[in-house]
Amino acid sequence: MSVRRLPVYIAIDTSGSMRGEPIESVNVGLQAMLQAMRQDPYALESVYLSVFTYDIEVKELFSLTPLEDVQMPIISCPQSGPTHLGEVLKRIVERFDGDIKASNTEGKGDWRPMLFVMTDGVPSDIQLFNTMVPEIKRRAFASVIACAAGPKAKTEYLKKFANQVVSLDTTDSAAFAAFFKWVSSSIAAGSASSGVSTEKADVLPPPPDKIQIVL
């Protein structure tokens, strides 16, 4: 019997303002997140991960890959450049439509996917962004979590497509470590609850002190 997948998409802002300590902290946080999730038997059995970066261009670092097979590359940033949040949402919608296996008469399909989006700014491609907001909402994600990292990130854009928005006051290593630790806990909770009930897949653990929930 094939294992039901829990697809998880992560989109990381790599615009010029993320150069230096912020993106180095993201790299450390992603590795710690992987290690934490691999300690969880539910996550190890069901989670399939896909990671995107976005600046002036969108890169899919890898398509949906079993957690145990993920090789996380080191992420870098250009010297400067815009934040194409609309374009990365478009790519994720396309991937959702191509990746996700629906249940049918022959068997159960994938669990409802999770989406995590992190940015330290605002979308540069605002017209495409506004077009993609309803498209993200139309897809049956179990949860869409957006993180506004640092003082220049505007949560009002993230509220348009995410069902939970969190903010980090700073973009230092401690803040990103807390964020990715929470992401790994959220994914682990999603994978554990998937085995019990699809209705519980959007119940997330409370975030740590460094992360504020935006109401």
N, C-alpha and C positions, 0 to 999 in steps of 0.2 A: 504494500500500500504506500503510495507516495505521500510525503509529508506536506501538510498545508503550509504555504509560505505566509509570513508576515512581511510584506514589502515595506521598507523604510527608505524614504528619500531625504537627503540632507543637501541644502544649498548654502554655500559659504560665500559671502561678499569678499572679493579679492581686489576691490578698487584701490587706487593709489593710496588712499588714506589709511589702509590696513597694513602698509609696509612697516617693517621693523618689528617692534615688540608685539603688536597685536597679532600679526599672522604667525610669528614664532610661537606665541601662546596658543593659538588655534591648533597648530601642528602638534604641540605637546598634549593639548586637551583631547584631540581626536585619537591619538595613540592610547591615552589613558581610558577613554571611552571604550575603545575596542577591547582592551584588556579586561575591563570590568564586565562587559557583556559576555565575553567568552567564559567567564566564571559561572554564568547562569545557564543551567541546563535547558530551560525553556527557550531562552533566546538562542542558544547554540543550535537547537533543533529546528527553529522556525524562522528566525530573522534572515532576510535577504536585504542587503544594503546597496544603495546607489548614492554616490556623492557627486555633486556638481559644484563648480566654482563659476563666479560671474563678475566681470568687470566690463571692459568694452566688448569682450567676447565671452561666450558661454562655453565651458568645457565640461564634458561628462568624464570625470576621472575614471569611473567604471560603472557599468550597468549593474542591474540587480545581481548580486553575488552572495552565495552562502557565507554567513558570518565567519566560519572557520577558514574560508579561502580568501578573505579580503586582504589585499596588500595595500596599505594606505600610503600613497606617495607623499613626498614633502611638497606642500603647497607654497607657491611664491606669488608675489604681486608685481604688477607693472609700476613704473616710476609715478605715474599719475593716470587719470582716466575716469570715465563715468561708471555709473552703477546700473547695469542693465537688468534690473529686477524683473521687468515685464518679460524680457526675453527668456530668462531662466524659468519663469512660471510657464511660459509657452512650451518650452522643452519638456518640462515635467508633465504637463497635461498630455503631450504627445506620447511620452513614455508610459504614463498611466494607461492610456487607451491601447497601447501596443503590448504592455507587459502583463496587465492584471487578468488573471484567469477567473471567469465567473463560474459559479456553481451551475451545474446542469443535471440532466437525468442520469448522467454517467458517474457523477460524483461531486464532492465539494470543491469549490474553487479556493482562491486565496482568501486570507483574512483581509479585512479592510485596511488599506495602507495608512502609514503615518508619514507626515511631512514636517520637517524642521527647516526653517529659513532664518538665517542670521545676516544682519546688515548693520553697518555703522553710519549709514547715511539715508538718502532718499532716492527713489527711482529716477534715473535720468531719462528713461524712455516712458514718460508718463502716459502717453496715448496708448501704447501697447499694454502697459501695466493695467490701465483702466479697462481695457478689452479683456484681459485675462482674469481679472478678479471674479466675474461671474462664472467663468469656465472652471476655475479651481473649486468654487462653491458647488458646481454642478456634479463634480466627481465625488464618489462616496468615500472620502478619507475618514478614517476613524477619528483622527485629530490632526489639526494643522496648527503648529506652534511656531510663532515668530518671535525672534529675539532682537530687540533694539540695543545695540552695543555702543555705549558711550553717549556723550551729550549731544552729538550732532544727528543721531538717529531719530527720525520722526515716527512716533508710534501710530499717528492717525492713518498713515498709509498701510501699516501692518494690520490694523484693526479691520481693514476692508475685506481681507481674505482669510485671516487666521481666526480660529475659535478660541485661541489663548495667546495673549501677547505678554511677554516678559521683558524687563529692561535690566541692563547692567550699567551702573554709574560710570564705570571705567572700562578701558580695554586692556587691562594689565593681565598678567598670568593668573593671578588669584581669581579674578572675575571669570575668565574663560574656563579655568579649571572647574569652578563651581558649576558653570553652565553645562559643560559637557558631562560632568558627573551626573547632573540632573537629567540630561538627555538619555544617558545610559540607563538610569533608573526608570525613566518613563518608558523606554523601549522594552526593558525587562518586564515592567508591569503590564505593558500591552501584550507581550508574548505569553505571559503567564495567564492573563485573563482571557486571551484568545482560546486557550485550551478549555476554558470553562464556559464562556458565553461571549458572543460577539457584542452584546449590549454593554459589556463592561470594558471594552477595549479603549474607550476614550476617558477612563478614569485615571488621572495622572497623579503621581505622588506630589506632595507639597514641595515647592522649591526651597533651596537653602537661603540663608540670610542675605547673601550678596545679590540675590536675584529678586527683583520686585515684580509682582503680578500687576499688569496694567489693566485697570477696570474700564 
